Amino acid sequence: MAPDADPIPPPPLPGAHPAAGLTIRAREPEDCAAIAELVSLPRVRWGTLRLPFTSREDVRQWMEKAPAGHLQIVALLDGRLVGSAGVHPDKGRRSHVGGIGMCVHDEFQRRGIGAALLAALIEAADRWFNLRRLELAVYVDNEPAIALYKKFGFVIEGTRRADAFRDGAFVDSYMMARLKG
Ligand SMILES: CC(C)(COP(=O)(O)OP(=O)(O)OC[C@H]1O[C@@H](n2cnc3c(N)ncnc32)[C@H](O)[C@@H]1OP(=O)(O)O)[C@@H](O)C(=O)NCCC(=O)NCCS
């Protein structure tokens, strides 16, 4: 270490997450049933690209196909899976870029779980994956998600028109991104 480098303290001792009962860990293959349930919830589907009637087998297959190097985490509240999030590093000359996706169970939203998941993703991206740019697409009417991303330093960079078909109509998306300071 260079003599003038800031010292990096050791990680804190293992313990409970600041939000009581909340644990964040890596996604495991055995989570596929809980994730199939999560992504089939109406509010989760409304905010994401998930389709109705997603089976465990669908989830098992897309989990199996996830490329190596993608970070996938889940949030457990008192042992129950209530959220999922991931960062997907790009390749080649975009290897400093990571795409983000996330969702929180309909019945457990607005309790700080999305913020805990996003903080964990940003910490991993900034301090371990060395990603300079995090980016995502969010529907222009998804106010909770836009507010969450803005709180963590994401800014709107543009609009993709008719970006996805949702509940019988096309919807525009904002492209949002955050650059590491
Ligand atoms: C977006 C989402 C992940 C937020 O998760 P959450 O656990 O409900 O969010 P949190 O409780 O951690 O809230 C963190 C911040 O987000 C913003 N926020 C969250 N819900 C909000 C709401 N309903 N209205 C306004 N702001 C909201 C606030 O800034 C909030 O901070 P505050 O509580 O101090 O005001 C969740 O609503 C969700 O999963 N939605 C469905 C799927 C989805 O849209 N995913 C994002 C795809 S781009």
The ligand as a Tripos MOL2 file, in Angstrom:
@<TRIPOS>MOLECULE
LIG
   48    50     1     0     0
SMALL
NO_CHARGES

@<TRIPOS>ATOM
      1 C1        -39.0980    0.3440   -6.6400 C.3       1 LIG1
      2 C2        -39.0060   -0.5960   -5.4530 C.3       1 LIG1
      3 C3        -37.8590   -1.6030   -5.6710 C.3       1 LIG1
      4 C4        -38.7300    0.2140   -4.1700 C.3       1 LIG1
      5 O1        -38.5280   -0.7070   -3.1080 O.3       1 LIG1
      6 P1        -39.0600   -0.3780   -1.6300 P.3       1 LIG1
      7 O2        -38.5400   -1.4240   -0.7250 O.co2     1 LIG1
      8 O3        -40.5210   -0.1830   -1.6520 O.co2     1 LIG1
      9 O4        -38.3430    1.0210   -1.3630 O.3       1 LIG1
     10 P2        -37.8410    1.6010    0.0430 P.3       1 LIG1
     11 O5        -38.8770    1.3530    1.0960 O.co2     1 LIG1
     12 O6        -36.4760    1.0900    0.3290 O.co2     1 LIG1
     13 O7        -37.7920    3.1450   -0.2630 O.3       1 LIG1
     14 C5        -36.5680    3.8120   -0.5260 C.3       1 LIG1
     15 C6        -36.8760    5.1560   -1.1510 C.3       1 LIG1
     16 O8        -37.5070    4.9730   -2.4130 O.3       1 LIG1
     17 C7        -38.5080    5.9830   -2.6100 C.3       1 LIG1
     18 N1        -39.8490    5.3520   -2.6150 N.ar      1 LIG1
     19 C8        -40.1190    4.0510   -2.3940 C.ar      1 LIG1
     20 N2        -41.4490    3.8390   -2.5230 N.ar      1 LIG1
     21 C9        -42.0070    5.0270   -2.8160 C.ar      1 LIG1
     22 C10       -43.3390    5.4390   -3.0680 C.ar      1 LIG1
     23 N3        -44.3710    4.5830   -3.0470 N.pl3     1 LIG1
     24 N4        -43.5450    6.7430   -3.3770 N.ar      1 LIG1
     25 C11       -42.5230    7.6260   -3.4220 C.ar      1 LIG1
     26 N5        -41.2280    7.2920   -3.1620 N.ar      1 LIG1
     27 C12       -40.9870    6.0030   -2.8790 C.ar      1 LIG1
     28 C13       -38.3770    6.9260   -1.4430 C.3       1 LIG1
     29 O9        -37.3910    7.8940   -1.7770 O.3       1 LIG1
     30 C14       -37.8600    5.9890   -0.3670 C.3       1 LIG1
     31 O10       -37.1740    6.6350    0.6650 O.3       1 LIG1
     32 P3        -38.0120    7.1600    1.9510 P.3       1 LIG1
     33 O11       -38.8280    5.9960    2.4260 O.co2     1 LIG1
     34 O12       -36.9370    7.5590    2.9110 O.co2     1 LIG1
     35 O13       -38.8700    8.2770    1.4660 O.co2     1 LIG1
     36 C15       -40.3780   -1.3420   -5.2480 C.3       1 LIG1
     37 O14       -41.3970   -0.3790   -5.2170 O.3       1 LIG1
     38 C16       -40.6680   -2.3820   -6.2980 C.2       1 LIG1
     39 O15       -40.1430   -3.4850   -6.2550 O.2       1 LIG1
     40 N6        -41.5570   -2.0640   -7.2660 N.am      1 LIG1
     41 C17       -42.0040   -3.0410   -8.2610 C.3       1 LIG1
     42 C18       -40.8850   -3.4990   -9.1770 C.3       1 LIG1
     43 C19       -40.1530   -2.3230   -9.7610 C.2       1 LIG1
     44 O16       -40.7600   -1.3320  -10.1370 O.2       1 LIG1
     45 N7        -38.8330   -2.4650   -9.8750 N.am      1 LIG1
     46 C20       -37.9920   -1.4300  -10.4190 C.3       1 LIG1
     47 C21       -37.8470   -1.6370  -11.8870 C.3       1 LIG1
     48 S1        -36.8860   -0.3420  -12.6710 S.3       1 LIG1
@<TRIPOS>BOND
     1     1     2 1
     2     2     3 1
     3     2     4 1
     4     2    36 1
     5     4     5 1
     6     5     6 1
     7     6     7 2
     8     6     8 1
     9     6     9 1
    10     9    10 1
    11    10    11 2
    12    10    12 1
    13    10    13 1
    14    13    14 1
    15    14    15 1
    16    15    16 1
    17    15    30 1
    18    16    17 1
    19    17    18 1
    20    17    28 1
    21    18    19 ar
    22    18    27 ar
    23    19    20 ar
    24    20    21 ar
    25    21    22 ar
    26    21    27 ar
    27    22    23 1
    28    22    24 ar
    29    24    25 ar
    30    25    26 ar
    31    26    27 ar
    32    28    29 1
    33    28    30 1
    34    30    31 1
    35    31    32 1
    36    32    33 2
    37    32    34 1
    38    32    35 1
    39    36    37 1
    40    36    38 1
    41    38    39 2
    42    38    40 1
    43    40    41 1
    44    41    42 1
    45    42    43 1
    46    43    44 2
    47    43    45 1
    48    45    46 1
    49    46    47 1
    50    47    48 1
@<TRIPOS>SUBSTRUCTURE
     1 LIG1         1 GROUP 0 **** ****
